[in-house]
Amino acid sequence: MELELERFLQQNFGYEAFKLGQKETITSLLEHKDTLAILPTGTGKSLCYQFIGQYLNKPVLIVSPLISLMQDQVEQLRYQGQKATVALNSSLSYSEKRFVLNNLTQFKYIYISPEMLSSNEVLGRLQALDLGLFVVDEAHCISKWGPDFRPDYLNLGRIRHFLGDPLTLALTATATENVAQDIIKELDIKQAELIRYPVDRPNIFLAVEKFTDQAQKDEYLFSIMQKLHGAGIIYFSSKKQAEKIKQQLIAQKISTAVYHADLSLTERFLVQQQFLTGQLDVICATSAFGMGINKADVRYVIHYHMPNDLEDYVQEIGRCSRDGALGVALLLYEPQDLKRQEFIIQKSLPDRQQINYFAKQKALLENFSGEELELLKRLFANGYSATQILELVQIRQKKRTKALFKLLEYIETKECRRQFIATYFKDQAPKHRIKNCCDRDEPFDFSQLKSKNHKILKKESLKTSDYQKILAKLFKDYELK
């Protein structure tokens, strides 16, 4: 069996050997075991379900969180020759959606958002398929996004049953024991095979710099940017601050752009393509950027603001140096950052007054916008009562606050940062201290990040004709070849 799988891998995917965790995951699925695979970033998790689709010659349904992530994966599969691949999401026009639904049996890999799965028509069409595999990609979103602003993630277990309990694979790079249990519970895969590998990426140097105020932080950032080489991502909690820093980096002759949810799909796609093709050195981004981005030579990930928790932090720094070369993860912290995150926790979830008011006046919700009210709309639409919503919100606020202060412990720790992360995820820490481990050993020598391909402002922006060609390719009619 082992030799057969490796031969199939070589013949159909062109790889000589499996990466970490891939063979175990594929073997588990071929033994018809529902599987939760927690594999480190950069280990090719998507190959696990692509392999199953090819090996069983059956359609695979992949629940994916972001349109940009779906489009990127669809394009990669088509580039590899898998033309029968489609993304079924809100970016499709009415006629494109009709075409896909009317020809659903002709597709091998079907990417879909959890919200699209709430459509009875879509579910009816999917129910008619003989699914080889039901996949939840970035499965940690069930635990993290479901209670916060995308409650359709909490319906995936019910939908799975509606589809006839197909063989199921949940994939993620980071999950504590509690998050793993949330995934298993919500998908109702109680007998799932759990395949877990440590989150540690030994080629990423871990560092934190603390400041008394934002001005001091900015001064340090602009200084360090002159020493950094290669491609990098700077993460922000504020779109306004991301825009501001972008302008100041451009003034320093560093080619950069912003990426956040307020950009149109076209704008986001263009920024992503410029970064992937080396036309941009730096992306100033919110957490909307990076999930599934297939760029191996990102040399540094800087967090201008502290993230929500250690899970998000490890996910985001995992986009660094996937080619195995040395990279650095640098978190910049000043006291206002903590207050900002505490405010976000309170603001992004509805309060008791809003819940009770809109429970009596549900029709009025259509006239309001805002993250917390959008969440209310979806929860009420999914049949939650005001009491259930209040309980959900209170539990979630406590969990998020606890997780935030665990991240603060990471910032303040005097121990090895790699050891701290391993302990948090209950992974086995490296037995021996490694070179370029973290700032608790020694300062980082940024000259080590030099890249032969790095040039400042060497690039030209994509010309109109260039991006029109790219968009034509991306949004072309879904032809079956």
C-alpha positions as CSV (number, residue, x, y, z in Angstrom):
1,M,0.0,0.0,0.0
2,E,2.8,2.4,1.0
3,L,4.7,1.9,-2.3
4,E,1.4,2.2,-4.3
5,L,0.7,5.6,-2.7
6,E,4.1,6.9,-3.4
7,R,3.9,5.7,-7.0
8,F,0.6,7.4,-7.4
9,L,2.0,10.6,-5.9
10,Q,4.9,10.6,-8.4
11,Q,2.8,9.8,-11.4
12,N,-0.1,12.2,-10.7
13,F,1.6,15.1,-8.7
14,G,5.3,14.9,-9.7
15,Y,6.6,14.6,-6.1
16,E,9.2,12.1,-5.1
17,A,8.0,11.8,-1.5
18,F,5.3,12.9,0.9
19,K,5.8,15.9,3.2
20,L,5.2,15.8,6.9
21,G,1.8,14.4,7.8
22,Q,0.5,13.9,4.3
23,K,0.9,10.1,4.1
24,E,-0.6,9.6,7.5
25,T,-3.6,11.8,6.6
26,I,-4.2,10.1,3.2
27,T,-3.8,6.6,4.7
28,S,-6.4,7.4,7.4
29,L,-8.9,8.6,4.8
30,L,-8.3,5.6,2.6
31,E,-9.1,3.5,5.7
32,H,-12.4,5.4,5.7
33,K,-11.7,7.3,8.9
34,D,-13.0,10.8,9.4
35,T,-9.8,12.7,10.1
36,L,-8.7,15.9,11.8
37,A,-5.2,16.8,10.6
38,I,-3.3,19.5,12.4
39,L,-0.2,20.0,10.2
40,P,2.4,22.9,10.3
41,T,2.1,25.7,7.8
42,G,3.9,25.1,4.5
43,T,3.5,21.3,4.6
44,G,1.1,21.1,1.6
45,K,-2.2,20.3,3.4
46,S,-4.2,20.8,0.3
47,L,-2.4,17.8,-1.4
48,C,-4.2,15.5,1.1
49,Y,-7.7,16.1,-0.4
50,Q,-6.4,16.5,-4.0
51,F,-4.8,13.1,-3.7
52,I,-8.0,11.5,-2.4
53,G,-10.0,13.1,-5.3
54,Q,-7.6,11.7,-7.8
55,Y,-7.2,8.3,-6.2
56,L,-10.9,7.6,-5.6
57,N,-11.9,9.5,-8.8
58,K,-14.8,11.1,-6.9
59,P,-15.8,14.7,-6.4
60,V,-14.4,16.6,-3.4
61,L,-16.3,19.4,-1.6
62,I,-14.0,21.9,0.1
63,V,-15.4,24.4,2.6
64,S,-13.1,27.4,2.5
65,P,-13.2,30.7,4.4
66,L,-12.1,33.3,1.9
67,I,-12.9,34.1,-1.7
68,S,-9.3,35.0,-2.4
69,L,-8.1,31.7,-0.9
70,M,-10.6,29.7,-3.1
71,Q,-9.6,31.6,-6.2
72,D,-5.9,31.0,-5.6
73,Q,-6.4,27.3,-5.0
74,V,-8.7,26.9,-8.1
75,E,-6.1,28.6,-10.2
76,Q,-3.3,26.4,-8.9
77,L,-5.3,23.2,-9.6
78,R,-6.2,24.4,-13.1
79,Y,-2.6,25.3,-13.8
80,Q,-1.7,21.7,-12.8
81,G,-4.2,20.4,-15.3
82,Q,-7.3,19.9,-13.1
83,K,-9.8,21.9,-15.3
84,A,-12.8,20.5,-13.5
85,T,-12.4,22.8,-10.6
86,V,-14.7,25.6,-9.4
87,A,-15.2,28.0,-6.6
88,L,-18.9,28.5,-5.7
89,N,-19.2,31.7,-3.8
90,S,-20.7,35.2,-3.8
91,S,-18.2,36.5,-6.4
92,L,-20.0,34.6,-9.2
93,S,-22.5,36.4,-11.4
94,Y,-26.0,35.0,-11.6
95,S,-25.3,33.3,-14.9
96,E,-22.0,31.9,-13.7
97,K,-23.7,30.4,-10.6
98,R,-26.5,28.9,-12.8
99,F,-23.9,27.3,-15.0
100,V,-22.0,25.8,-12.1
101,L,-25.1,24.4,-10.4
102,N,-26.5,23.0,-13.7
103,N,-23.2,21.2,-14.4
104,L,-22.1,20.4,-10.8
105,T,-21.6,16.7,-11.6
106,Q,-18.9,17.6,-14.1
107,F,-16.6,19.1,-11.4
108,K,-14.0,17.2,-9.4
109,Y,-13.0,19.8,-6.9
110,I,-15.8,22.2,-5.6
111,Y,-14.7,25.0,-3.3
112,I,-17.6,26.6,-1.4
113,S,-18.1,29.1,1.5
114,P,-20.0,28.1,4.6
115,E,-22.6,30.8,3.8
116,M,-23.3,29.4,0.3
117,L,-24.0,26.1,2.0
118,S,-27.0,27.7,3.7
119,S,-28.8,27.8,0.3
120,N,-31.4,25.0,0.0
121,E,-30.9,25.0,-3.8
122,V,-27.1,24.5,-3.4
123,L,-27.6,21.8,-0.8
124,G,-30.1,20.0,-3.0
125,R,-27.6,19.9,-5.9
126,L,-24.8,18.8,-3.7
127,Q,-26.9,16.0,-2.1
128,A,-27.2,14.4,-5.6
129,L,-23.4,14.0,-5.8
130,D,-21.5,10.9,-4.8
131,L,-19.0,12.8,-2.7
132,G,-15.6,11.1,-2.2
133,L,-14.7,13.6,0.5
134,F,-16.1,16.5,2.5
135,V,-13.3,18.9,3.5
136,V,-13.2,21.8,6.0
137,D,-10.1,23.8,5.2
138,E,-8.7,26.1,7.9
139,A,-11.0,24.2,10.3
140,H,-10.0,26.4,13.3
141,C,-12.4,28.9,11.8
142,I,-15.2,26.7,13.2
143,S,-14.1,27.5,16.8
144,K,-12.8,31.0,16.2
145,W,-15.0,32.6,13.5
146,G,-18.3,30.7,14.1
147,P,-19.1,32.3,17.4
148,D,-17.7,35.7,16.4
149,F,-19.1,36.7,13.0
150,R,-19.7,33.7,10.8
151,P,-22.2,31.4,12.6
152,D,-22.8,29.4,9.4
153,Y,-19.6,27.6,10.4
154,L,-21.7,26.2,13.3
155,N,-24.1,24.5,10.8
156,L,-21.4,22.4,9.1
157,G,-22.2,19.3,11.2
158,R,-25.9,19.5,10.3
159,I,-25.0,20.0,6.6
160,R,-22.6,17.1,6.7
161,H,-25.4,14.9,7.9
162,F,-27.8,16.3,5.2
163,L,-25.2,15.3,2.6
164,G,-25.2,11.7,3.9
165,D,-22.2,11.8,6.3
166,P,-19.5,11.7,3.6
167,L,-16.0,10.8,4.6
168,T,-14.7,14.0,6.3
169,L,-11.3,15.8,6.5
170,A,-10.8,18.8,8.7
171,L,-7.5,20.6,8.1
172,T,-5.7,23.3,10.1
173,A,-2.2,24.4,11.0
174,T,-2.9,25.4,14.6
175,A,-5.4,24.1,17.1
176,T,-5.2,23.8,20.9
177,E,-6.8,20.8,22.5
178,N,-10.0,22.9,23.1
179,V,-10.1,24.1,19.5
180,A,-9.6,20.5,18.2
181,Q,-12.5,19.4,20.4
182,D,-14.7,22.2,19.1
183,I,-14.0,21.1,15.5
184,I,-14.8,17.5,16.3
185,K,-18.0,18.5,18.2
186,E,-19.3,20.9,15.6
187,L,-18.6,18.5,12.7
188,D,-20.0,15.6,14.7
189,I,-17.1,13.4,13.8
190,K,-16.8,11.8,17.3
191,Q,-14.6,8.8,16.1
192,A,-12.3,11.0,14.1
193,E,-8.6,10.0,13.7
194,L,-6.5,12.9,15.1
195,I,-3.2,13.5,13.3
196,R,-1.2,16.2,15.0
197,Y,2.3,17.6,14.4
198,P,4.0,20.4,16.4
199,V,3.4,23.9,15.2
200,D,7.1,24.8,15.5
201,R,8.9,26.2,12.5
202,P,12.6,26.1,13.6
203,N,13.8,28.3,10.7
204,I,11.8,31.3,12.0
205,F,13.5,33.5,14.6
206,L,11.0,34.8,17.2
207,A,11.4,38.3,18.6
208,V,9.4,41.0,20.5
209,E,10.2,44.6,20.8
210,K,8.4,46.7,23.5
211,F,7.9,50.5,23.4
212,T,6.4,53.2,25.6
213,D,4.2,54.7,22.9
214,Q,3.4,54.6,19.2
215,A,5.9,57.3,18.1
216,Q,8.7,55.2,19.5
217,K,7.3,52.1,17.8
218,D,7.1,53.9,14.4
219,E,10.7,55.2,14.7
220,Y,11.9,51.6,15.3
221,L,9.8,50.2,12.5
222,F,11.1,52.7,9.9
223,S,14.7,52.1,11.1
224,I,14.4,48.3,10.9
225,M,12.8,48.4,7.5
226,Q,16.1,49.7,6.1
227,K,17.9,46.6,7.3
228,L,15.4,44.0,6.2
229,H,15.8,42.2,2.9
230,G,13.4,40.2,0.8
231,A,9.6,40.0,0.8
232,G,7.7,40.7,4.0
233,I,4.2,41.2,5.6
234,I,3.3,43.7,8.2
235,Y,0.1,43.0,10.1
236,F,-2.2,45.7,11.6
237,S,-5.4,45.6,13.5
238,S,-6.3,49.0,12.0
239,K,-6.9,49.6,8.3
240,K,-6.3,53.3,8.8
241,Q,-2.9,52.7,10.4
242,A,-2.0,50.2,7.6
243,E,-2.7,52.9,5.0
244,K,-0.6,55.4,7.0
245,I,2.4,53.2,7.3
246,K,2.2,52.2,3.7
247,Q,2.5,55.8,2.6
248,Q,5.5,56.3,4.9
249,L,7.2,53.2,3.6
250,I,6.7,54.4,0.0
251,A,8.4,57.7,1.1
252,Q,11.3,55.5,2.2
253,K,11.6,54.1,-1.3
254,I,10.2,50.7,-0.3
255,S,7.6,49.2,-2.7
256,T,4.5,48.4,-0.8
257,A,0.7,48.2,-0.9
258,V,-2.1,47.7,1.5
259,Y,-4.5,44.7,1.7
260,H,-7.7,44.7,3.8
261,A,-11.4,43.8,3.5
262,D,-12.5,47.2,2.3
263,L,-10.7,46.7,-1.0
264,S,-12.7,45.4,-3.9
265,L,-12.1,41.8,-5.0
266,T,-10.2,43.1,-8.1
267,E,-8.0,45.3,-6.0
268,R,-7.2,42.5,-3.6
269,F,-6.4,40.2,-6.4
270,L,-4.0,42.6,-8.0
271,V,-2.2,43.3,-4.8
272,Q,-1.9,39.6,-4.1
273,Q,-0.5,39.0,-7.6
274,Q,2.0,41.8,-7.4
275,F,3.3,40.4,-4.2
276,L,3.4,36.8,-5.5
277,T,5.3,37.8,-8.6
278,G,7.8,40.0,-6.8
279,Q,6.5,43.4,-7.9
280,L,6.0,44.4,-4.3
281,D,8.4,43.9,-1.4
282,V,6.0,44.6,1.5
283,I,2.3,44.1,2.2
284,C,0.7,46.2,5.0
285,A,-2.2,44.0,5.8
286,T,-5.0,43.2,8.2
287,S,-5.6,39.5,9.0
288,A,-7.6,39.3,5.8
289,F,-4.3,38.6,3.9
290,G,-2.1,35.6,3.8
291,M,-4.4,32.6,4.4
292,G,-3.3,30.1,1.7
293,I,-0.9,32.4,0.0
294,N,1.6,30.3,-1.8
295,K,4.7,32.4,-1.6
296,A,7.7,30.5,-0.2
297,D,10.2,33.3,0.1
298,V,8.5,35.7,2.6
299,R,11.5,36.5,4.8
300,Y,9.8,38.4,7.6
301,V,6.4,38.9,9.3
302,I,6.0,41.9,11.5
303,H,3.0,42.5,13.8
304,Y,2.6,46.2,14.2
305,H,-0.3,45.5,16.5
306,M,-0.6,42.5,18.8
307,P,-2.9,39.9,17.3
308,N,-6.0,38.4,19.0
309,D,-4.2,35.3,20.4
310,L,-1.4,32.9,20.0
311,E,-3.3,30.7,17.5
312,D,-3.7,33.7,15.1
313,Y,0.0,34.7,15.8
314,V,1.3,31.3,14.9
315,Q,-0.9,31.1,11.8
316,E,0.3,34.4,10.6
317,I,4.0,34.0,11.3
318,G,3.7,30.6,9.5
319,R,3.6,32.5,6.2
320,C,7.3,33.3,6.7
321,S,10.1,31.3,5.0
322,R,8.1,28.3,3.8
323,D,11.2,27.5,1.6
324,G,13.1,26.5,4.7
325,A,15.5,29.4,4.6
326,L,15.9,31.7,7.7
327,G,13.1,34.1,8.5
328,V,12.1,36.4,11.4
329,A,8.8,36.9,13.2
330,L,8.9,40.3,15.0
331,L,6.1,41.5,17.2
332,L,6.0,45.2,18.1
333,Y,4.2,46.1,21.4
334,E,3.2,49.2,23.3
335,P,0.6,49.4,26.1
336,Q,-2.2,50.9,23.9
337,D,-2.2,47.7,21.8
338,L,-3.7,45.7,24.6
339,K,-6.4,48.3,25.1
340,R,-7.1,48.3,21.4
341,Q,-7.7,44.5,21.4
342,E,-9.9,44.6,24.5
343,F,-12.0,47.2,22.8
344,I,-12.2,45.1,19.6
345,I,-13.4,42.1,21.7
346,Q,-16.2,44.2,23.2
347,K,-17.1,46.1,20.0
348,S,-17.2,43.1,17.7
349,L,-19.8,41.2,19.6
350,P,-23.4,42.4,20.4
351,D,-24.2,43.5,23.9
352,R,-27.2,42.5,26.0
353,Q,-29.2,45.6,25.1
354,Q,-28.8,45.0,21.3
355,I,-29.6,41.3,21.6
356,N,-32.9,42.0,23.5
357,Y,-33.9,44.9,21.4
358,F,-33.4,43.2,18.0
359,A,-35.0,40.0,19.3
360,K,-38.2,41.9,19.4
361,Q,-37.6,44.0,16.3
362,K,-35.8,41.6,14.0
363,A,-37.0,43.4,10.8
364,L,-35.1,46.5,11.9
365,L,-31.8,44.6,11.6
366,E,-31.9,44.9,7.8
367,N,-31.5,48.7,8.2
368,F,-28.3,48.6,10.3
369,S,-24.8,47.5,9.5
370,G,-21.8,46.7,11.7
371,E,-19.9,43.5,12.5
372,E,-21.9,42.8,15.7
373,L,-25.2,43.4,14.0
374,E,-24.4,41.2,11.0
375,L,-23.6,38.5,13.5
376,L,-27.1,39.0,15.1
377,K,-28.7,38.7,11.7
378,R,-27.1,35.4,11.0
379,L,-27.7,34.0,14.4
380,F,-31.4,34.9,14.4
381,A,-31.6,33.5,10.8
382,N,-30.1,30.2,12.1
383,G,-32.7,29.9,14.7
384,Y,-30.9,31.1,17.9
385,S,-33.0,32.7,20.6
386,A,-32.0,35.9,22.5
387,T,-31.0,33.8,25.5
388,Q,-28.8,31.5,23.5
389,I,-27.1,34.4,21.7
390,L,-26.4,36.1,25.0
391,E,-24.9,33.0,26.5
392,L,-22.8,32.4,23.3
393,V,-21.5,36.0,23.4
394,Q,-20.6,35.9,27.1
395,I,-18.7,32.6,26.8
396,R,-16.9,33.9,23.7
397,Q,-15.9,37.2,25.3
398,K,-14.4,35.3,28.3
399,K,-12.5,32.9,25.9
400,R,-11.2,35.7,23.8
401,T,-10.1,37.8,26.8
402,K,-8.3,34.8,28.3
403,A,-6.5,34.1,25.0
404,L,-5.5,37.7,24.6
405,F,-3.8,37.7,28.0
406,K,-2.0,34.5,27.2
407,L,-0.5,36.3,24.2
408,L,0.5,39.1,26.6
409,E,2.3,36.5,28.7
410,Y,4.2,35.5,25.5
411,I,5.2,39.1,25.0
412,E,6.4,39.4,28.6
413,T,7.9,36.0,29.1
414,K,11.5,35.6,30.2
415,E,11.7,32.0,29.0
416,C,12.5,30.8,25.5
417,R,9.6,31.9,23.2
418,R,9.7,28.7,21.2
419,Q,9.3,26.7,24.4
420,F,6.4,29.0,25.5
421,I,4.5,28.3,22.2
422,A,5.2,24.6,22.4
423,T,3.9,24.5,26.0
424,Y,0.7,26.4,25.0
425,F,-0.1,23.9,22.2
426,K,1.1,21.0,24.3
427,D,3.7,20.1,21.7
428,Q,7.1,18.6,22.5
429,A,9.6,21.4,22.5
430,P,13.0,20.9,20.7
431,K,15.3,18.8,22.9
432,H,18.3,21.1,22.2
433,R,18.4,24.9,21.8
434,I,18.7,25.7,18.1
435,K,20.7,28.4,16.4
436,N,18.6,31.6,15.6
437,C,15.9,30.5,18.1
438,C,14.6,33.7,19.7
439,D,15.5,37.0,21.3
440,R,15.9,35.4,24.7
441,D,19.2,33.9,23.4
442,E,20.7,36.7,21.3
443,P,19.7,39.7,19.1
444,F,18.8,38.9,15.5
445,D,21.3,39.7,12.8
446,F,19.1,41.1,10.1
447,S,21.9,40.9,7.5
448,Q,21.3,37.1,7.4
449,L,18.0,37.8,5.5
450,K,19.8,39.1,2.4
451,S,18.2,37.9,-0.8
452,K,19.9,37.9,-4.2
453,N,16.6,39.0,-5.8
454,H,15.9,41.9,-3.5
455,K,15.8,45.4,-5.0
456,I,14.1,48.5,-3.7
457,L,11.5,50.1,-6.0
458,K,12.8,48.0,-8.9
459,K,9.3,47.0,-10.0
460,E,6.8,48.6,-12.2
461,S,3.1,48.4,-11.3
462,L,1.0,46.0,-13.3
463,K,-0.1,47.7,-16.5
464,T,-3.7,47.8,-17.4
465,S,-3.2,45.2,-20.1
466,D,-1.4,42.9,-17.7
467,Y,-4.1,42.8,-15.1
468,Q,-6.9,42.6,-17.7
469,K,-5.2,39.4,-18.9
470,I,-5.0,38.1,-15.4
471,L,-8.6,39.0,-14.6
472,A,-9.8,37.4,-17.9
473,K,-8.0,34.2,-16.8
474,L,-9.4,34.3,-13.3
475,F,-13.0,35.1,-14.1
476,K,-13.2,33.2,-17.4
477,D,-16.4,31.2,-18.0
478,Y,-16.3,27.8,-16.3
479,E,-15.5,25.7,-19.4
480,L,-15.2,22.0,-19.0
481,K,-12.2,20.8,-20.9
